[in-house]
Amino acid sequence: MTQCLCCQGNYDAYVKTRSELEEHQMKRYNWEKDQMQHMKDYIARFGHGSAKLARQAQSKEKVLAKMVAGGLAEKVVSDKLVQFSFPDCGSVPPPVIMVQNVSFRYQPDKPLIYRNIDFGVDLETRVALVGPNGAGKSTLLKLIDGELVPTDGVIRKHAHVRVGRYHQHLKDHLDLSQSALQYMLSCYPEDKDEEDMRRSLGMYGLTGKQQICPIRNLSDGQRCRVIFAWLAFRRPHLLLMDEPTNHLDMETIDALASAINGFEGGIILVSHDFRLIRQVAREIWVCEKQGIHPWKGDILDYKAKLKKKIDK
């Protein structure tokens, strides 16, 4: 599930309305609980007393039965909060990654996606890449990760840097016959501590049963959580995230934002979820016209520019 900034107002209004309704429901629940307990105590105390007291007890018993028959307010049970975190990655002295005079095209007869781009990345980097579809946002993450090789130029990485890349197709490569626990153990054969793996999966909201059932039985959102657990276990210095909010609900997206904000390494984010960008990005880089340039404003300013362009 992807949440865009244009829906932010609706979501904030939903949260406020839900909070108000739950507060009203709890007040009614507590009032009914007190009334019922008072009537039960009266009935137990005077139900077999004098005729007058007995009649009053019977009257209260009828009121109590009517309240139960009419339906009582239920106690508000808060949703279990999802809490993500990325472990301490340690330090790597800058520059962590240097992109130097890089150009890229997919085939010799295809147009350039990038031409002579230069920038550096370190553990302080908190960047969101924005721009039109086809501008090369995902391509840039693949170049930094090493899945793609520059047509010209060079990308230099620190010898000890660990890069973790999340993209929306990772879950499609899961072995559906394996359990999440088996998958984690197969990915990290050097670490045979099953309890450690279970804790990692549990941190991302997967219960004991969900950890050992076949992955095919998990929802898309739960499969994404398996990937987040796999990614976190790598203890990356740099997170490359390509549309990480797909298939995630609002609460999980907020948990992811909190985890990113608590992460000690760098991050480059590609997302249509402007609300997530607003929560985690310190810089906005625009990918367009075979290049990359910093956006001087914040993501709200960029959204306003897009709206103005569409209105024209």
C-alpha contacts under 8 A as a table, 3 or more apart, distances in Angstrom:
res1	aa1	res2	aa2	distance
1	M	245	T	6.52
1	M	246	N	4.82
1	M	247	H	4.19
1	M	248	L	5.07
1	M	249	D	5.96
2	T	245	T	5.65
2	T	246	N	5.22
2	T	247	H	7.00
2	T	248	L	7.14
2	T	249	D	7.99
2	T	272	H	7.39
2	T	273	D	6.09
3	Q	7	C	6.62
3	Q	8	Q	7.67
3	Q	245	T	7.73
3	Q	250	M	7.55
3	Q	272	H	7.74
3	Q	273	D	5.09
3	Q	274	F	7.49
3	Q	275	R	6.93
4	C	7	C	5.59
4	C	8	Q	6.87
4	C	272	H	6.24
4	C	273	D	4.31
4	C	274	F	5.13
4	C	275	R	5.99
5	L	8	Q	4.96
5	L	9	G	7.97
5	L	273	D	6.43
5	L	274	F	4.64
5	L	275	R	4.88
6	C	9	G	7.01
7	C	10	N	5.24
7	C	11	Y	6.19
8	Q	11	Y	5.03
8	Q	12	D	6.05
8	Q	275	R	6.65
9	G	12	D	5.15
9	G	13	A	6.06
10	N	13	A	5.11
10	N	14	Y	6.07
11	Y	14	Y	4.90
11	Y	15	V	6.21
12	D	15	V	5.12
12	D	16	K	6.25
13	A	16	K	5.12
13	A	17	T	6.03
14	Y	17	T	5.15
14	Y	18	R	5.93
15	V	18	R	5.16
15	V	19	S	6.11
16	K	19	S	5.16
16	K	20	E	6.30
17	T	20	E	5.14
17	T	21	L	6.16
18	R	21	L	5.13
18	R	22	E	6.06
19	S	22	E	5.16
19	S	23	E	6.11
20	E	23	E	5.10
20	E	24	H	6.26
21	L	24	H	5.11
21	L	25	Q	6.07
22	E	25	Q	4.92
22	E	26	M	6.10
22	E	76	V	6.45
23	E	26	M	5.22
23	E	27	K	6.30
24	H	27	K	5.15
24	H	28	R	6.32
25	Q	28	R	5.17
25	Q	29	Y	6.03
25	Q	73	A	6.49
25	Q	74	E	7.43
25	Q	75	K	7.50
25	Q	76	V	7.16
26	M	29	Y	4.84
26	M	30	N	6.04
26	M	73	A	7.83
26	M	74	E	7.86
26	M	75	K	6.21
26	M	76	V	6.26
27	K	30	N	5.26
27	K	31	W	6.11
28	R	31	W	5.02
28	R	32	E	6.02
28	R	73	A	6.44
29	Y	32	E	5.26
29	Y	33	K	6.01
29	Y	72	L	7.34
29	Y	73	A	5.06
29	Y	74	E	6.28
29	Y	75	K	6.11
30	N	33	K	4.95
30	N	34	D	6.13
31	W	34	D	5.21
31	W	35	Q	6.16
32	E	35	Q	5.04
32	E	36	M	5.97
32	E	72	L	7.42
32	E	73	A	7.71
33	K	36	M	5.25
33	K	37	Q	6.13
34	D	37	Q	5.18
34	D	38	H	6.09
35	Q	38	H	5.12
35	Q	39	M	6.23
36	M	39	M	5.14
36	M	40	K	6.05
36	M	64	L	6.50
37	Q	40	K	5.05
37	Q	41	D	6.09
38	H	41	D	5.22
38	H	42	Y	6.24
39	M	42	Y	5.01
39	M	43	I	6.06
39	M	57	A	7.91
39	M	60	K	6.01
39	M	61	E	7.21
39	M	64	L	7.15
40	K	43	I	5.11
40	K	44	A	6.06
40	K	61	E	7.74
41	D	44	A	5.15
41	D	45	R	6.05
42	Y	45	R	5.11
42	Y	46	F	5.85
42	Y	47	G	7.43
42	Y	57	A	6.47
43	I	46	F	5.42
43	I	47	G	4.80
43	I	57	A	4.80
43	I	58	Q	7.32
43	I	60	K	7.20
43	I	61	E	6.92
44	A	47	G	5.76
45	R	48	H	7.57
45	R	49	G	7.84
46	F	49	G	4.92
46	F	50	S	7.68
46	F	53	L	5.77
46	F	54	A	5.93
46	F	57	A	6.27
47	G	53	L	6.91
47	G	54	A	4.71
47	G	55	R	7.86
47	G	57	A	5.23
47	G	58	Q	7.05
48	H	53	L	7.99
48	H	54	A	5.86
49	G	53	L	5.95
49	G	54	A	5.69
50	S	53	L	5.27
50	S	54	A	5.89
51	A	54	A	5.02
51	A	55	R	6.12
52	K	55	R	5.21
52	K	56	Q	6.37
53	L	56	Q	5.04
53	L	57	A	6.09
54	A	57	A	4.94
54	A	58	Q	6.13
55	R	58	Q	4.99
55	R	59	S	6.15
56	Q	59	S	4.97
56	Q	60	K	6.24
57	A	60	K	5.11
57	A	61	E	6.12
58	Q	61	E	4.89
58	Q	62	K	6.31
59	S	62	K	5.17
59	S	63	V	6.38
60	K	63	V	4.97
60	K	64	L	6.05
61	E	64	L	5.00
61	E	65	A	6.17
62	K	65	A	5.06
62	K	66	K	6.10
63	V	66	K	5.02
63	V	67	M	6.17
64	L	67	M	5.12
64	L	68	V	6.34
65	A	68	V	5.17
65	A	69	A	6.07
66	K	69	A	5.02
66	K	70	G	6.00
67	M	70	G	5.15
67	M	71	G	6.46
67	M	72	L	6.81
68	V	71	G	5.34
68	V	72	L	6.07
81	L	251	E	7.59
82	V	204	Y	7.10
82	V	205	G	6.05
82	V	251	E	7.02
82	V	252	T	6.16
82	V	255	A	6.05
83	Q	203	M	6.76
83	Q	204	Y	6.79
83	Q	205	G	7.52
83	Q	252	T	7.93
83	Q	255	A	5.33
83	Q	256	L	7.76
83	Q	259	A	7.64
84	F	203	M	6.17
84	F	204	Y	5.63
84	F	255	A	5.66
84	F	256	L	5.97
84	F	258	S	7.37
84	F	259	A	5.30
85	S	203	M	7.62
85	S	232	A	7.77
85	S	256	L	7.77
85	S	258	S	7.74
85	S	259	A	4.47
85	S	260	I	7.48
85	S	262	G	7.17
85	S	263	F	7.32
86	F	232	A	5.36
86	F	235	R	7.20
86	F	259	A	6.19
86	F	260	I	7.40
86	F	262	G	7.54
86	F	263	F	5.75
87	P	232	A	6.65
87	P	233	F	7.74
87	P	235	R	6.00
87	P	263	F	7.34
88	D	235	R	6.87
88	D	263	F	7.38
88	D	264	E	6.51
89	C	235	R	5.15
89	C	236	P	5.90
89	C	237	H	5.39
89	C	264	E	6.79
89	C	265	G	6.65
90	G	237	H	7.33
91	S	123	L	7.91
91	S	237	H	7.72
92	V	96	V	6.77
92	V	123	L	7.53
92	V	158	H	7.80
92	V	160	H	7.31
92	V	161	V	6.76
92	V	237	H	7.74
93	P	96	V	6.68
94	P	97	I	7.86
94	P	122	D	5.74
94	P	123	L	7.76
95	P	98	M	6.59
95	P	120	G	6.75
95	P	121	V	6.66
95	P	122	D	5.84
95	P	158	H	7.15
96	V	120	G	7.56
96	V	121	V	5.86
96	V	122	D	4.89
96	V	123	L	7.32
96	V	157	K	5.86
96	V	158	H	5.09
96	V	161	V	6.81
97	I	120	G	5.73
97	I	121	V	5.08
97	I	122	D	6.65
97	I	155	I	7.02
97	I	156	R	5.58
97	I	157	K	4.50
97	I	158	H	6.31
98	M	118	D	7.68
98	M	119	F	6.23
98	M	120	G	4.55
98	M	121	V	6.48
98	M	155	I	5.64
98	M	156	R	5.04
98	M	157	K	6.55
99	V	102	V	6.45
99	V	117	I	7.13
99	V	118	D	5.19
99	V	119	F	5.28
99	V	120	G	6.03
99	V	153	G	7.96
99	V	154	V	6.30
99	V	155	I	4.56
99	V	156	R	6.55
100	Q	116	N	7.61
100	Q	117	I	6.65
100	Q	118	D	4.78
100	Q	119	F	6.85
100	Q	153	G	5.83
100	Q	154	V	5.45
100	Q	155	I	6.13
100	Q	156	R	7.91
101	N	115	R	7.71
101	N	116	N	4.23
101	N	117	I	5.08
101	N	118	D	5.32
101	N	152	D	7.33
101	N	153	G	4.84
101	N	154	V	6.87
102	V	114	Y	7.19
102	V	115	R	6.42
102	V	116	N	4.74
102	V	117	I	5.09
102	V	118	D	6.74
102	V	150	P	6.16
102	V	151	T	7.37
102	V	152	D	5.44
102	V	153	G	4.15
102	V	154	V	5.98
102	V	155	I	7.48
103	S	112	L	7.09
103	S	113	I	7.42
103	S	114	Y	4.87
103	S	115	R	4.26
103	S	116	N	5.07
103	S	117	I	6.67
103	S	150	P	6.04
103	S	151	T	5.60
103	S	152	D	5.00
103	S	153	G	6.34
104	F	112	L	5.71
104	F	113	I	5.66
104	F	114	Y	5.20
104	F	115	R	6.74
104	F	149	V	7.97
104	F	150	P	5.17
104	F	151	T	4.64
104	F	152	D	6.62
105	R	108	P	6.95
105	R	110	K	6.24
105	R	111	P	6.18
105	R	112	L	4.55
105	R	113	I	5.46
105	R	114	Y	7.22
105	R	150	P	7.93
105	R	151	T	6.35
106	Y	110	K	6.40
106	Y	112	L	7.85
107	Q	110	K	5.08
112	L	115	R	6.56
112	L	290	Q	6.68
113	I	135	A	6.87
113	I	136	G	6.15
113	I	290	Q	5.19
114	Y	117	I	6.72
114	Y	136	G	7.66
114	Y	289	K	7.88
114	Y	290	Q	4.09
114	Y	291	G	5.55
115	R	290	Q	5.40
115	R	291	G	6.22
116	N	153	G	7.46
116	N	291	G	7.68
117	I	291	G	6.18
117	I	292	I	6.95
121	V	124	E	7.92
121	V	125	T	5.99
121	V	266	G	7.65
122	D	125	T	5.50
122	D	265	G	7.95
122	D	266	G	6.17
123	L	237	H	6.83
123	L	238	L	6.88
123	L	264	E	7.16
123	L	265	G	4.51
123	L	266	G	4.14
123	L	267	I	7.85
124	E	265	G	6.60
124	E	266	G	5.36
125	T	265	G	7.82
125	T	266	G	4.69
125	T	267	I	5.96
125	T	268	I	7.35
125	T	282	R	7.94
126	R	266	G	5.87
126	R	267	I	5.05
126	R	268	I	6.15
126	R	269	L	7.97
126	R	280	V	7.21
126	R	281	A	5.20
126	R	282	R	5.28
126	R	283	E	6.28
127	V	267	I	6.34
127	V	268	I	4.88
127	V	269	L	6.17
127	V	281	A	5.36
127	V	282	R	6.10
127	V	283	E	4.82
127	V	284	I	5.72
127	V	285	W	6.81
128	A	268	I	5.78
128	A	269	L	4.58
128	A	270	V	5.87
128	A	271	S	7.61
128	A	277	I	6.46
128	A	281	A	5.77
128	A	282	R	7.96
128	A	283	E	6.41
128	A	284	I	5.03
128	A	285	W	6.19
129	L	137	K	6.33
129	L	268	I	7.17
129	L	269	L	6.06
129	L	270	V	5.24
129	L	271	S	7.66
129	L	284	I	6.12
129	L	285	W	4.98
129	L	286	V	5.90
129	L	287	C	6.72
130	V	137	K	7.22
130	V	270	V	6.84
130	V	271	S	7.67
130	V	284	I	7.07
130	V	285	W	6.22
130	V	286	V	4.97
130	V	287	C	6.10
131	G	135	A	6.36
131	G	137	K	7.56
131	G	286	V	5.34
131	G	287	C	5.05
131	G	288	E	6.13
132	P	135	A	5.63
132	P	287	C	7.61
132	P	288	E	7.11
133	N	136	G	7.65
134	G	137	K	7.63
135	A	287	C	5.82
135	A	288	E	5.38
135	A	289	K	7.37
135	A	290	Q	7.38
136	G	139	T	4.81
136	G	140	L	6.05
136	G	287	C	6.86
136	G	288	E	7.96
137	K	140	L	5.33
137	K	141	L	6.80
137	K	270	V	6.69
137	K	287	C	6.57
138	S	141	L	5.22
138	S	142	K	6.42
138	S	242	D	6.58
138	S	270	V	7.15
139	T	142	K	5.08
139	T	143	L	6.24
139	T	148	L	7.83
140	L	143	L	5.03
140	L	144	I	6.27
141	L	144	I	5.15
141	L	145	D	6.08
141	L	165	R	7.85
141	L	240	L	6.35
141	L	242	D	7.85
141	L	268	I	7.92
142	K	145	D	5.04
142	K	146	G	6.03
142	K	147	E	5.10
142	K	148	L	5.57
143	L	146	G	5.13
143	L	147	E	6.03
143	L	148	L	4.73
143	L	149	V	6.05
143	L	150	P	6.86
144	I	147	E	7.84
144	I	148	L	7.98
144	I	155	I	7.06
145	D	148	L	7.68
145	D	163	V	6.74
145	D	165	R	7.10
146	G	149	V	6.40
150	P	153	G	6.32
150	P	154	V	6.63
150	P	155	I	7.79
157	K	161	V	6.98
158	H	161	V	5.41
161	V	236	P	7.61
161	V	237	H	6.14
161	V	238	L	7.72
162	R	234	R	7.79
162	R	235	R	7.38
162	R	236	P	4.69
162	R	237	H	5.27
162	R	238	L	6.61
163	V	236	P	5.17
163	V	237	H	6.03
163	V	238	L	4.94
163	V	239	L	6.18
163	V	240	L	7.41
164	G	231	L	6.16
164	G	234	R	7.26
164	G	236	P	5.34
164	G	237	H	7.69
164	G	238	L	6.21
164	G	239	L	5.02
164	G	240	L	6.11
165	R	231	L	7.64
165	R	239	L	5.88
165	R	240	L	4.47
165	R	241	M	5.83
165	R	242	D	7.75
166	Y	170	L	7.12
166	Y	227	I	7.81
166	Y	228	F	7.83
166	Y	231	L	7.43
166	Y	239	L	7.64
166	Y	240	L	6.13
166	Y	241	M	4.77
166	Y	242	D	5.94
166	Y	244	P	6.78
167	H	170	L	5.81
167	H	241	M	6.16
167	H	242	D	4.67
167	H	243	E	6.33
167	H	244	P	6.50
168	Q	171	K	6.94
168	Q	242	D	6.74
168	Q	243	E	6.18
168	Q	244	P	6.48
168	Q	246	N	6.98
169	H	172	D	5.34
169	H	173	H	7.26
170	L	173	H	5.51
170	L	174	L	7.23
170	L	227	I	7.22
171	K	174	L	5.37
171	K	223	R	6.16
171	K	224	C	6.29
171	K	227	I	6.74
174	L	183	Y	7.86
174	L	215	I	7.78
175	D	178	Q	5.59
175	D	183	Y	7.52
175	D	215	I	7.33
176	L	179	S	7.49
176	L	214	P	6.17
176	L	215	I	4.74
176	L	216	R	4.70
177	S	214	P	5.31
177	S	215	I	6.35
177	S	216	R	6.65
178	Q	181	L	7.96
178	Q	182	Q	5.81
178	Q	183	Y	6.11
178	Q	213	C	7.85
178	Q	214	P	5.22
178	Q	215	I	5.99
179	S	182	Q	5.09
179	S	183	Y	6.12
179	S	211	Q	6.22
179	S	212	I	4.93
179	S	213	C	5.20
179	S	214	P	4.36
179	S	215	I	5.19
180	A	183	Y	5.02
180	A	184	M	6.26
180	A	201	L	7.85
180	A	210	Q	7.58
180	A	211	Q	5.08
180	A	212	I	6.26
180	A	213	C	7.45
180	A	214	P	7.27
180	A	215	I	6.13
180	A	226	V	6.40
181	L	184	M	5.24
181	L	185	L	6.27
181	L	194	E	7.80
181	L	197	M	6.75
181	L	198	R	6.80
181	L	201	L	7.74
181	L	211	Q	5.48
181	L	212	I	5.98
182	Q	185	L	5.13
182	Q	186	S	6.07
182	Q	212	I	7.69
183	Y	186	S	5.14
183	Y	187	C	6.18
184	M	187	C	5.11
184	M	188	Y	6.19
184	M	197	M	6.77
184	M	230	W	6.43
185	L	188	Y	5.19
185	L	189	P	5.57
185	L	191	D	7.20
185	L	192	K	6.69
185	L	194	E	7.56
185	L	197	M	7.36
186	S	189	P	5.40
187	C	230	W	7.94
188	Y	191	D	5.61
188	Y	192	K	7.78
189	P	192	K	6.33
193	D	196	D	5.29
193	D	197	M	6.55
194	E	197	M	5.08
194	E	198	R	6.16
195	E	198	R	4.91
195	E	199	R	6.14
196	D	199	R	5.16
196	D	200	S	6.32
197	M	200	S	5.05
197	M	201	L	6.29
198	R	201	L	5.15
198	R	202	G	5.94
198	R	208	G	7.73
198	R	211	Q	7.30
199	R	202	G	4.93
199	R	203	M	6.04
200	S	203	M	5.19
200	S	204	Y	6.93
200	S	229	A	5.97
200	S	233	F	7.29
201	L	204	Y	5.36
201	L	205	G	6.88
201	L	206	L	5.66
201	L	207	T	7.95
201	L	211	Q	7.04
201	L	225	R	7.86
201	L	226	V	6.72
201	L	229	A	5.65
202	G	205	G	5.16
202	G	206	L	4.88
202	G	207	T	5.98
202	G	208	G	7.49
203	M	206	L	7.34
203	M	229	A	7.78
204	Y	225	R	5.80
204	Y	226	V	7.53
204	Y	228	F	7.29
204	Y	229	A	6.31
205	G	225	R	7.36
206	L	210	Q	5.66
206	L	211	Q	6.11
206	L	222	Q	7.18
206	L	225	R	7.53
206	L	226	V	7.96
207	T	210	Q	5.12
207	T	211	Q	6.15
208	G	211	Q	5.18
208	G	212	I	6.81
209	K	212	I	5.53
209	K	213	C	6.21
210	Q	213	C	5.44
210	Q	218	L	7.22
213	C	217	N	6.82
214	P	217	N	5.64
214	P	218	L	7.46
215	I	218	L	5.28
215	I	223	R	7.07
216	R	219	S	7.90
218	L	221	G	7.92
218	L	222	Q	5.69
218	L	223	R	6.17
219	S	222	Q	5.11
219	S	223	R	6.20
220	D	223	R	5.07
220	D	224	C	6.26
220	D	247	H	6.11
221	G	224	C	5.07
221	G	225	R	6.46
221	G	247	H	4.99
221	G	248	L	5.49
222	Q	225	R	4.97
222	Q	226	V	6.49
223	R	226	V	5.05
223	R	227	I	6.58
224	C	227	I	5.09
224	C	228	F	6.33
224	C	247	H	7.56
224	C	248	L	7.96
225	R	228	F	4.92
225	R	229	A	6.18
226	V	229	A	5.12
226	V	230	W	6.20
227	I	230	W	4.93
227	I	231	L	6.03
228	F	231	L	4.98
228	F	232	A	6.06
229	A	232	A	5.15
229	A	233	F	6.14
230	W	233	F	5.29
230	W	234	R	6.84
231	L	234	R	5.51
231	L	235	R	7.39
231	L	236	P	7.66
232	A	235	R	5.45
232	A	236	P	7.12
236	P	239	L	6.55
236	P	265	G	7.57
237	H	264	E	7.83
237	H	265	G	4.88
237	H	266	G	6.45
238	L	265	G	5.59
238	L	266	G	4.70
238	L	267	I	5.57
238	L	268	I	7.89
239	L	265	G	7.52
239	L	266	G	6.23
239	L	267	I	4.60
239	L	268	I	6.38
240	L	267	I	5.86
240	L	268	I	5.04
240	L	269	L	6.09
241	M	244	P	5.95
241	M	267	I	7.50
241	M	268	I	6.35
241	M	269	L	4.85
241	M	270	V	6.05
241	M	271	S	7.99
242	D	269	L	6.17
242	D	270	V	4.73
242	D	271	S	6.30
243	E	246	N	6.20
243	E	269	L	7.76
243	E	270	V	5.74
243	E	271	S	4.61
243	E	272	H	6.99
243	E	273	D	7.97
244	P	271	S	7.15
245	T	248	L	5.28
245	T	249	D	7.98
245	T	253	I	6.20
245	T	271	S	7.68
245	T	273	D	7.27
248	L	252	T	5.92
248	L	253	I	6.18
249	D	252	T	5.39
249	D	253	I	6.22
250	M	253	I	5.11
250	M	254	D	6.28
251	E	254	D	5.15
251	E	255	A	6.23
252	T	255	A	4.87
252	T	256	L	6.11
253	I	256	L	4.99
253	I	257	A	6.22
253	I	276	L	7.33
254	D	257	A	4.98
254	D	258	S	6.21
254	D	276	L	7.66
255	A	258	S	5.07
255	A	259	A	6.21
256	L	259	A	5.00
256	L	260	I	6.19
257	A	260	I	5.11
257	A	261	N	6.17
257	A	276	L	6.41
257	A	279	Q	6.46
257	A	280	V	6.25
258	S	261	N	5.10
258	S	262	G	6.23
259	A	262	G	5.09
259	A	263	F	6.12
260	I	263	F	4.98
260	I	280	V	6.79
261	N	280	V	6.07
263	F	266	G	7.84
269	L	277	I	7.81
271	S	274	F	7.10
271	S	276	L	7.91
271	S	277	I	7.29
273	D	276	L	5.50
273	D	277	I	6.55
274	F	277	I	4.88
274	F	278	R	6.05
274	F	299	I	6.95
275	R	278	R	5.12
275	R	279	Q	6.44
276	L	279	Q	5.12
276	L	280	V	6.38
277	I	280	V	5.44
277	I	281	A	5.34
277	I	299	I	7.14
278	R	281	A	6.08
278	R	298	D	7.78
278	R	299	I	6.19
278	R	300	L	7.85
281	A	284	I	7.02
283	E	294	P	7.32
283	E	295	W	7.43
283	E	298	D	7.52
284	I	294	P	5.95
284	I	295	W	5.31
284	I	296	K	7.81
284	I	297	G	7.88
284	I	298	D	6.86
284	I	299	I	7.02
285	W	292	I	6.39
285	W	293	H	5.57
285	W	294	P	4.42
285	W	295	W	5.60
286	V	292	I	5.58
286	V	293	H	5.44
286	V	294	P	6.15
286	V	295	W	6.33
287	C	290	Q	7.38
287	C	291	G	5.92
287	C	292	I	4.67
287	C	293	H	6.88
288	E	291	G	5.57
288	E	292	I	6.43
295	W	298	D	7.37
295	W	302	Y	7.80
297	G	300	L	7.84
297	G	301	D	5.65
297	G	302	Y	7.01
298	D	301	D	5.38
298	D	302	Y	6.51
299	I	302	Y	4.92
299	I	303	K	6.09
300	L	303	K	4.99
300	L	304	A	6.19
301	D	304	A	5.04
301	D	305	K	6.29
302	Y	305	K	5.05
302	Y	306	L	6.35
303	K	306	L	5.09
303	K	307	K	6.21
304	A	307	K	5.07
304	A	308	K	6.11
305	K	308	K	5.11
305	K	309	K	6.18
306	L	309	K	5.04
306	L	310	I	6.19
307	K	310	I	5.07
307	K	311	D	6.07
308	K	311	D	5.08
308	K	312	K	6.37
309	K	312	K	5.32
